[in-house]
């Protein structure tokens, strides 16, 4: 049985992710409401007017362009799922996971975007905490080492003191 256009629209709108359709020339031709929320732009401001390149961070743009072109030559040759960063209307950078597929018998691609910013921030916070704990452990072991050295010096001084007092008795 064939799926109706209304059913396709319902699926597109309710995937739970920001979803868009991209033309071969990089123009975004269709977005769902989740992409409106993620980007800060309305559907009317995006569809047929904006290129996906406007949402890419500078350092990832070349890599993403290569994927875009390669995917249209051989859909299996380009990465299907990968992390990148997205710039929203207010210049905020969001960590995202993209999953991209070509629409059969077209040069269009469909892109599903998961905002993983909170996940990445949690991951970074955990990394910083682990780094901090390692540093504290190193500093602690250094000071413990110093305490041991200090104890050894004090013991040596005591021994030297005993020797010198013992040598005075015999002199």
Contact map, one row per residue, 1 for C-alpha under 8 A:
111000000000000000000000000000000000000000000000000000000000000000000000000000000000000000000000000000000000000000000000000000000000000000000000000000000000000000000000000
111100000000000000000000000000000000000000000000000000000000000000000000000000000000000000000000000000000000000000000000000000000000000000000000000000000000000000000000000
111110110000000000000000000000000000000000000000000000000000000000000000000000000000000000000000000000000000000000000000000000000000000000000000000000000000000000000000000
011111110000000000000000000000000000000000000000000000000000000000000000000000000000000000000000000000000000000000000000000000000000000000000000000000000000000000000000000
001111111000000000000000000000000000000000000000000000000000000000000000000000000000000000000000000000000000000000000000000000000000000000000000000000000000000000000000000
000111111100000000000000000000000000000000000000000000000000000000000000000000000000000000000000000000000000000000000000000000000000000000000000000000000000000000000000000
001111111110000000000000000000000000000000000000000000000000000000000000000000000000000000000000000000000000000000000000000000000000000000000000000000000000000000000000000
001111111111000000000000000000000000000000000000000000000000000000000000000000000000000000000000000000000000000000000000000000000000000000000000000000000000000000000000000
000011111111100000000000000000000000000000000000000000000000000000000000000000000000000000000000000000000000000000000000000000000000000000000000000000000000000000000000000
000001111111110000000000000000000000000000000000000000000000000000000000000000000000000000000000000000000000000000000000000000000000000000000000000000000000000000000000000
000000111111111000000000000000000000000000000000000000000000000000000000000000000000000000000000000000000000000000000000000000000000000000000000000000000000000000000000000
000000011111111000100000000000010000000000000000000000000000000000000000000000000000000000000000000000000000000000000000000000000000000000000000000000000000000000000000000
000000001111111100100000000000011100000000000000000000000000000000000000000000000000000000000000000000000000000000000000000000000000000000000000000000000000000000000000000
000000000111111110000000000000000000000000000000000000000000000000000000000000000000000000000000000000000000000000000000000000000000000000000000000000000000000000000000000
000000000011111111100000000000000000000000000000000000000000000000000000000000000000000000000000000000000000000000000000000000000000000000000000000000000000000000000000000
000000000000111111000000000000000100000000000000000000000000000000000000000000000000000000000000000000000000000000000000000000000000000000000000000000000000000000000000000
000000000000011111100000000000000110000000000000000000000000000000000000000000000000000000000000000000000000000111000000000000000000000000000000000000000000000000000000000
000000000000001111110000000000111111010000000000000000000000000000000000000000000000000000000000000000000000000111000000000000000000000000000000000000000000000000000000000
000000000001101011111000000000110110000000000000000000000000000000000000000000000000000000000000000000000000011110000000000000000000000000000000000000000000000000000000000
000000000000000001111100000111110010000000000000000000000000000000000000000000000000000000000000000000000000011100000000000000000000000000000000000000000000000000000000000
000000000000000000111110000111100000000000000000000000000000000000000000000000000000000000000000000000000001111000000000000000000000000000000000000000000000000000000000000
000000000000000000011111011111000000000000000000000100000000000000000000000000000000000000000000000000000001111000000000000000000000000000000000000000000000000000000000000
000000000000000000001111111110000000000000000000000000000000000000000000000000000000000000000000000000000011100000000000000000000000000000000000000000000000000000000000000
000000000000000000000111111000000000000000000000000000000000000000000001000000000000000000000000000000000011100000000000000000000000000000000000000000000000000000000000000
000000000000000000000011111000000000000000000000000000000000000000000000000000000000000000000000000000000000000000000000000000000000000000000000000000000000000000000000000
000000000000000000000111111100000000000000000000001110000000000000000000000000000000000000000000000000000000000000000000000000000000000000000000000000000000000000000000000
000000000000000000000111111110000000000000000011111100000000000000000000000000000000000000000000000000000000000000000000000000000000000000000000000000000000000000000000000
000000000000000000011110011111100000000000000111111100000000000000000000000000000000000000000000000000000000000000000000000000000000000000000000000000000000000000000000000
000000000000000000011110001111100000000000000111100000000000000000000000000000000000000000000000000000000000000000000000000000000000000000000000000000000000000000000000000
000000000000000000011100000111110000000000100011000000000000000000000000000000000000000000000000000000000000000000000000000000000000000000000000000000000000000000000000000
000000000000000001111000000111111011000000100110000000000000000000000000000000000000000000000000000000000000000000000000000000000000000000000000000000000000000000000000000
000000000001100001110000000001111111000000100000000000000000000000000000000000000000000000000000000000000000000000000000000000000000000000000000000000000000000000000000000
000000000000100001000000000000111111100000100000000000000000000000000000000000000000000000000000000000000000000000000000000000000000000000000000000000000000000000000000000
000000000000100111100000000000011111110000000000000000000000000000000000000000000000000000000000000000000000000000000000000000000000000000000000000000000000000000000000000
000000000000000011110000000000111111111000000000000000000000000000000000000000000000000000000000000000000000000000000000000000000000000000000000000000000000000000000000000
000000000000000001000000000000111111111111100000000000000000000000000000000000000000000000000000000000000000000000000000000000000000000000000000000000000000000000000000000
000000000000000000000000000000001111111110000000000000000000000000000000000000000000000000000000000000000000000000000000000000000000000000000000000000000000000000000000000
000000000000000001000000000000000111111100000000000000000000000000000000000000000000000100000000000000000000000000100000000000000000000000000000000000000000000000000000000
000000000000000000000000000000000011111110000000000000100000000000000000000000000000001110000000000000000000000000000000000000000000000000000000000000000000000000000000000
000000000000000000000000000000000001111111000000000000000000000000000000000000000000000111000000000000000000000000000000000000000000000000000000000000000000000000000000000
000000000000000000000000000000000001101111101100000000000000000000000000000000000000000010000000000000000000000000000000000000000000000000000000000000000000000000000000000
000000000000000000000000000000000001000111111100000000000000000000000000000000000000000000000000000000000000000000000000000000000000000000000000000000000000000000000000000
000000000000000000000000000001111001000011111110000000000000000000000000000000000000000000000000000000000000000000000000000000000000000000000000000000000000000000000000000
000000000000000000000000000000000000000001111110000000000000000000000000000000000000000000000000000000000000000000000000000000000000000000000000000000000000000000000000000
000000000000000000000000000000000000000011111110110000000000000000000000000000000000000000000000000000000000000000000000000000000000000000000000000000000000000000000000000
000000000000000000000000000110100000000011111111110000000000000000000000000000000000000000000000000000000000000000000000000000000000000000000000000000000000000000000000000
000000000000000000000000001111100000000000111111110000000000000000000000000000000000000000000000000000000000000000000000000000000000000000000000000000000000000000000000000
000000000000000000000000001111000000000000000111110000000000000000000000000000000000000000000000000000000000000000000000000000000000000000000000000000000000000000000000000
000000000000000000000000001110000000000000001111111000000000000000000000000000000000000000000000000000000000000000000000000000000000000000000000000000000000000000000000000
000000000000000000000000001100000000000000001111111101000000000000000000000000000000000000000000000000000000000000000000000000000000000000000000000000000000000000000000000
000000000000000000000000011100000000000000000000111111100000000000000000000000000000000000000000000000000000000000000000000000000000000000000000000000000000000000000000000
000000000000000000000100011100000000000000000000011111110000000000000000000000000000000000000000000000000000000000000000000000000000000000000000000000000000000000000000000
000000000000000000000000010000000000000000000000001111110000100000000000000000000000000000000000000000000000000000000000000000000000000000000000000000000000000000000000000
000000000000000000000000000000000000000000000000011111110000000000000000000000000000001000000000000000000000000000000000000000000000000000000000000000000000000000000000000
000000000000000000000000000000000000001000000000001111111000000000000000000000000000011100000000000000000000000000000000000000000000000000000000000000000000000000000000000
000000000000000000000000000000000000000000000000000111111101100000000000000000000000111000000000000000000000000000000000000000000000000000000000000000000000000000000000000
000000000000000000000000000000000000000000000000000000111111100000000000000000000000111000000000000000000000000000000000000000000000000000000000000000000000000000000000000
000000000000000000000000000000000000000000000000000000011111110000000000000000000000000000000000000000000000000000000000000000000000000000000000000000000000000000000000000
000000000000000000000000000000000000000000000000000000001111110000000000000000000000000000000000000000000000000000000000000000000000000000000000000000000000000000000000000
000000000000000000000000000000000000000000000000000000011111111100000000000000000001100000000000000000000000000000000000000000000000000000000000000000000000000000000000000
000000000000000000000000000000000000000000000000000010011111111110000000000000000000000000000000000000000000000000000000000000000000000000000000000000000000000000000000000
000000000000000000000000000000000000000000000000000000000111111111000000000000000000000000000000000000000000000000000000000000000000000000000000000000000000000000000000000
000000000000000000000000000000000000000000000000000000000001111111100000000000000000000000000000000000000000000000000000000000000000000000000000000000000000000000000000000
000000000000000000000000000000000000000000000000000000000001111111110000000000000000000000000000000000000000000000000000000000000000000000000000000000000000000000000000000
000000000000000000000000000000000000000000000000000000000000111111111000000000000000000000000000000000000000000000000000000000000000000000000000000000000000000000000000000
000000000000000000000000000000000000000000000000000000000000011111111100000000000000000000000000000000000000000000000000000000000000000000000000000000000000000000000000000
000000000000000000000000000000000000000000000000000000000000001111111110000001100000000000000000000000000000000000000000000000000000000000000000000000000000000000000000000
000000000000000000000000000000000000000000000000000000000000000111111111000001000000000000000000000000000000000000000000000000000000000000000000000000000000000000000000000
000000000000000000000000000000000000000000000000000000000000000011111111100000000000000000000000000000000000000000000000000000000000000000000000000000000000000000000000000
000000000000000000000000000000000000000000000000000000000000000001111111111011000000000000000000000000000000000000000000000000000000000000000000000000000000000000000000000
000000000000000000000000000000000000000000000000000000000000000000111111111111000000000000000000000001000000000000000000000000000000000000000000000000000000000000000000000
000000000000000000000001000000000000000000000000000000000000000000011111111000000000000000000000000001000010000000000000000000000000000000000000000000000000000000000000000
000000000000000000000000000000000000000000000000000000000000000000001111111000000000000000000000000000000000000000000000000000000000000000000000000000000000000000000000000
000000000000000000000000000000000000000000000000000000000000000000000111111111000000000000000000000000000000000000000000000000000000000000000000000000000000000000000000000
000000000000000000000000000000000000000000000000000000000000000000000111111111000000000000000000000011000000000000000000000000000000000000000000000000000000000000000000000
000000000000000000000000000000000000000000000000000000000000000000000010011111110000000000000000000000000000000000000000000000000000000000000000000000000000000000000000000
000000000000000000000000000000000000000000000000000000000000000000000110011111100000000000000000000000000000000000000000000000000000000000000000000000000000000000000000000
000000000000000000000000000000000000000000000000000000000000000000110110011111110000000000000000000000000000000000000000000000000000000000000000000000000000000000000000000
000000000000000000000000000000000000000000000000000000000000000000100000000111111100000000000000000000000000000000000000000000000000000000000000000000000000000000000000000
000000000000000000000000000000000000000000000000000000000000000000000000000101111100000000000000011110000000000000000000000000000000000000000000000000000000000000000000000
000000000000000000000000000000000000000000000000000000000000000000000000000000111110000000000000111100000000000000000000000000000000000000000000000000000000000000000000000
000000000000000000000000000000000000000000000000000000000000000000000000000000111111000000000000111000000000000000000000000000000000000000000000000000000000000000000000000
000000000000000000000000000000000000000000000000000000000000000000000000000000001111100000000011110000000000000000000000000000000000000000000000000000000000000000000000000
000000000000000000000000000000000000000000000000000000000001000000000000000000000111110000000011110000000000000000000000000000000000000000000000000000000000000000000000000
000000000000000000000000000000000000000000000000000000011001000000000000000000000011111000001111000000000000000000000000000000000000000000000000000000000000000000000000000
000000000000000000000000000000000000000000000000000000111000000000000000000000000001111100001111000000000000000000000000000000000000000000000000000000000000000000000000000
000000000000000000000000000000000000001000000000000001111000000000000000000000000000111111111100000000000000000000000000000000000000000000000000000000000000000000000000000
000000000000000000000000000000000000011100000000000000100000000000000000000000000000011111111100000000000000000000000000000000000000000000000000000000000000000000000000000
000000000000000000000000000000000000001110000000000000000000000000000000000000000000001111110000000000000000000000000000000000000000000000000000000000000000000000000000000
000000000000000000000000000000000000000100000000000000000000000000000000000000000000001111110000000000000000000000000000000000000000000000000000000000000000000000000000000
000000000000000000000000000000000000000000000000000000000000000000000000000000000000001111111000000000000000000000000000000000000000000000000000000000000000000000000000000
000000000000000000000000000000000000000000000000000000000000000000000000000000000000001111111100000000000000000000000000000000000000000000000000000000000000000000000000000
000000000000000000000000000000000000000000000000000000000000000000000000000000000000111100111110000000000000000000000000000000000000000000000000000000000000000000000000000
000000000000000000000000000000000000000000000000000000000000000000000000000000000000111100011111000000000000000000111000000000000000000000000000000000000000000000000000000
000000000000000000000000000000000000000000000000000000000000000000000000000000000011110000001111100000000000000000111001000000000000000000000000000000000000000000000000000
000000000000000000000000000000000000000000000000000000000000000000000000000000000011110000000111110000000000000011111000000000000000000000000000000000000000000000000000000
000000000000000000000000000000000000000000000000000000000000000000000000000000001111000000000011111000000000000011110000000000000000000000000000000000000000000000000000000
000000000000000000000000000000000000000000000000000000000000000000000000000000011111000000000001111100000000001111000000000000000000000000000000000000000000000000000000000
000000000000000000000000000000000000000000000000000000000000000000000000000000011100000000000000111110000000001110000000000000000000000000000000000000000000000000000000000
000000000000000000000000000000000000000000000000000000000000000000000000000000011000000000000000011111000000111100000000000000000000000000000000000000000000000000000000000
000000000000000000000000000000000000000000000000000000000000000000000000001000010000000000000000001111100000111000000000000000000000000000000000000000000000000000000000000
000000000000000000000000000000000000000000000000000000000000000000000011001000000000000000000000000111110111110000000000000000000000000000000000000000000000000000000000000
000000000000000000000000000000000000000000000000000000000000000000000000000000000000000000000000000011111111110000000000000000000000000000000000000000000000000000000000000
000000000000000000000000000000000000000000000000000000000000000000000000000000000000000000000000000001111100000000000000000000000000000000000000000000000000000000000000000
000000000000000000000000000000000000000000000000000000000000000000000000000000000000000000000000000000111110000000000000000000000000000000000000000000000000000000000000000
000000000000000000000000000000000000000000000000000000000000000000000000000000000000000000000000000001111111000000000000000000000000000000000000000000000000000000000000000
000000000000000000000011000000000000000000000000000000000000000000000001000000000000000000000000000001101111100000000000000000000000000000000000000000000000000000000000000
000000000000000000001111000000000000000000000000000000000000000000000000000000000000000000000000000001100111110000000000000000000000000000000000000000000000000000000000000
000000000000000000001111000000000000000000000000000000000000000000000000000000000000000000000000000111100011111000000000000000000000000000000000000000000000000000000000000
000000000000000000111100000000000000000000000000000000000000000000000000000000000000000000000000000111100001111100000000000000000000000000000000000000000000000000000000000
000000000000000000111100000000000000000000000000000000000000000000000000000000000000000000000000011110000000111110000000000000000000000000000000000000000000000000000000000
000000000000000011110000000000000000000000000000000000000000000000000000000000000000000000000000011100000000011111000000000000000000000000000000000000000000000000000000000
000000000000000011100000000000000000000000000000000000000000000000000000000000000000000000000001111000000000001111100000000000000000000000000000000000000000000000000000000
000000000000000011000000000000000000000000000000000000000000000000000000000000000000000000000001110000000000000111110000000000000000000000000000000000000000000000000000000
000000000000000000000000000000000000010000000000000000000000000000000000000000000000000000000111100000000000000011111100000000000000000000000000000000000000000000000000000
000000000000000000000000000000000000000000000000000000000000000000000000000000000000000000000111100000000000000001111111000000000000000000000000000000000000000000000000000
000000000000000000000000000000000000000000000000000000000000000000000000000000000000000000000111000000000000000000111111100000000000000000000000000000000000000000000000000
000000000000000000000000000000000000000000000000000000000000000000000000000000000000000000000000000000000000000000111111110000000000000000000000000000000000000000000000000
000000000000000000000000000000000000000000000000000000000000000000000000000000000000000000000000000000000000000000011111111000000000000000000000000000000000000000000000000
000000000000000000000000000000000000000000000000000000000000000000000000000000000000000000000010000000000000000000011111111100000000000000000000000000000000000000000000000
000000000000000000000000000000000000000000000000000000000000000000000000000000000000000000000000000000000000000000001111111110000000000000000000000000000000000000000000000
000000000000000000000000000000000000000000000000000000000000000000000000000000000000000000000000000000000000000000000111111111000000000000000000000000000000000000000000000
000000000000000000000000000000000000000000000000000000000000000000000000000000000000000000000000000000000000000000000011111111100000000000000000000000000000000000000000000
000000000000000000000000000000000000000000000000000000000000000000000000000000000000000000000000000000000000000000000001111111110000000000000000000000000000000000000000000
000000000000000000000000000000000000000000000000000000000000000000000000000000000000000000000000000000000000000000000000111111111000000000000000000000000000000000000000000
000000000000000000000000000000000000000000000000000000000000000000000000000000000000000000000000000000000000000000000000011111111100000000000000000000000000000000000000000
000000000000000000000000000000000000000000000000000000000000000000000000000000000000000000000000000000000000000000000000001111111110000000000000000000000000000000000000000
000000000000000000000000000000000000000000000000000000000000000000000000000000000000000000000000000000000000000000000000000111111111000000000000000000000000000000000000000
000000000000000000000000000000000000000000000000000000000000000000000000000000000000000000000000000000000000000000000000000011111111100000000000000000000000000000000000000
000000000000000000000000000000000000000000000000000000000000000000000000000000000000000000000000000000000000000000000000000001111111110000000000000000000000000000000000000
000000000000000000000000000000000000000000000000000000000000000000000000000000000000000000000000000000000000000000000000000000111111111000000000000000000000000000000000000
000000000000000000000000000000000000000000000000000000000000000000000000000000000000000000000000000000000000000000000000000000011111111100000000000000000000000000000000000
000000000000000000000000000000000000000000000000000000000000000000000000000000000000000000000000000000000000000000000000000000001111111110000000000000000000000000000000000
000000000000000000000000000000000000000000000000000000000000000000000000000000000000000000000000000000000000000000000000000000000111111111000000000000000000000000000000000
000000000000000000000000000000000000000000000000000000000000000000000000000000000000000000000000000000000000000000000000000000000011111111100000000000000000000000000000000
000000000000000000000000000000000000000000000000000000000000000000000000000000000000000000000000000000000000000000000000000000000001111111110000000000000000000000000000000
000000000000000000000000000000000000000000000000000000000000000000000000000000000000000000000000000000000000000000000000000000000000111111111000000000000000000000000000000
000000000000000000000000000000000000000000000000000000000000000000000000000000000000000000000000000000000000000000000000000000000000011111111100000000000000000000000000000
000000000000000000000000000000000000000000000000000000000000000000000000000000000000000000000000000000000000000000000000000000000000001111111110000000000000000000000000000
000000000000000000000000000000000000000000000000000000000000000000000000000000000000000000000000000000000000000000000000000000000000000111111111000000000000000000000000000
000000000000000000000000000000000000000000000000000000000000000000000000000000000000000000000000000000000000000000000000000000000000000011111111100000000000000000000000000
000000000000000000000000000000000000000000000000000000000000000000000000000000000000000000000000000000000000000000000000000000000000000001111111110000000000000000000000000
000000000000000000000000000000000000000000000000000000000000000000000000000000000000000000000000000000000000000000000000000000000000000000111111111000000000000000000000000
000000000000000000000000000000000000000000000000000000000000000000000000000000000000000000000000000000000000000000000000000000000000000000011111111100000000000000000000000
000000000000000000000000000000000000000000000000000000000000000000000000000000000000000000000000000000000000000000000000000000000000000000001111111110000000000000000000000
000000000000000000000000000000000000000000000000000000000000000000000000000000000000000000000000000000000000000000000000000000000000000000000111111111000000000000000000000
000000000000000000000000000000000000000000000000000000000000000000000000000000000000000000000000000000000000000000000000000000000000000000000011111111100000000000000000000
000000000000000000000000000000000000000000000000000000000000000000000000000000000000000000000000000000000000000000000000000000000000000000000001111111110000000000000000000
000000000000000000000000000000000000000000000000000000000000000000000000000000000000000000000000000000000000000000000000000000000000000000000000111111111000000000000000000
000000000000000000000000000000000000000000000000000000000000000000000000000000000000000000000000000000000000000000000000000000000000000000000000011111111100000000000000000
000000000000000000000000000000000000000000000000000000000000000000000000000000000000000000000000000000000000000000000000000000000000000000000000001111111110000000000000000
000000000000000000000000000000000000000000000000000000000000000000000000000000000000000000000000000000000000000000000000000000000000000000000000000111111111000000000000000
000000000000000000000000000000000000000000000000000000000000000000000000000000000000000000000000000000000000000000000000000000000000000000000000000011111111100000000000000
000000000000000000000000000000000000000000000000000000000000000000000000000000000000000000000000000000000000000000000000000000000000000000000000000001111111110000000000000
000000000000000000000000000000000000000000000000000000000000000000000000000000000000000000000000000000000000000000000000000000000000000000000000000000111111111000000000000
000000000000000000000000000000000000000000000000000000000000000000000000000000000000000000000000000000000000000000000000000000000000000000000000000000011111111100000000000
000000000000000000000000000000000000000000000000000000000000000000000000000000000000000000000000000000000000000000000000000000000000000000000000000000001111111110000000000
000000000000000000000000000000000000000000000000000000000000000000000000000000000000000000000000000000000000000000000000000000000000000000000000000000000111111111000000000
000000000000000000000000000000000000000000000000000000000000000000000000000000000000000000000000000000000000000000000000000000000000000000000000000000000011111111100000000
000000000000000000000000000000000000000000000000000000000000000000000000000000000000000000000000000000000000000000000000000000000000000000000000000000000001111111110000000
000000000000000000000000000000000000000000000000000000000000000000000000000000000000000000000000000000000000000000000000000000000000000000000000000000000000111111111000000
000000000000000000000000000000000000000000000000000000000000000000000000000000000000000000000000000000000000000000000000000000000000000000000000000000000000011111111100000
000000000000000000000000000000000000000000000000000000000000000000000000000000000000000000000000000000000000000000000000000000000000000000000000000000000000001111111110000
000000000000000000000000000000000000000000000000000000000000000000000000000000000000000000000000000000000000000000000000000000000000000000000000000000000000000111111111000
000000000000000000000000000000000000000000000000000000000000000000000000000000000000000000000000000000000000000000000000000000000000000000000000000000000000000011111111100
000000000000000000000000000000000000000000000000000000000000000000000000000000000000000000000000000000000000000000000000000000000000000000000000000000000000000001111111110
000000000000000000000000000000000000000000000000000000000000000000000000000000000000000000000000000000000000000000000000000000000000000000000000000000000000000000111111111
000000000000000000000000000000000000000000000000000000000000000000000000000000000000000000000000000000000000000000000000000000000000000000000000000000000000000000011111111
000000000000000000000000000000000000000000000000000000000000000000000000000000000000000000000000000000000000000000000000000000000000000000000000000000000000000000001111111
000000000000000000000000000000000000000000000000000000000000000000000000000000000000000000000000000000000000000000000000000000000000000000000000000000000000000000000111111
000000000000000000000000000000000000000000000000000000000000000000000000000000000000000000000000000000000000000000000000000000000000000000000000000000000000000000000011111
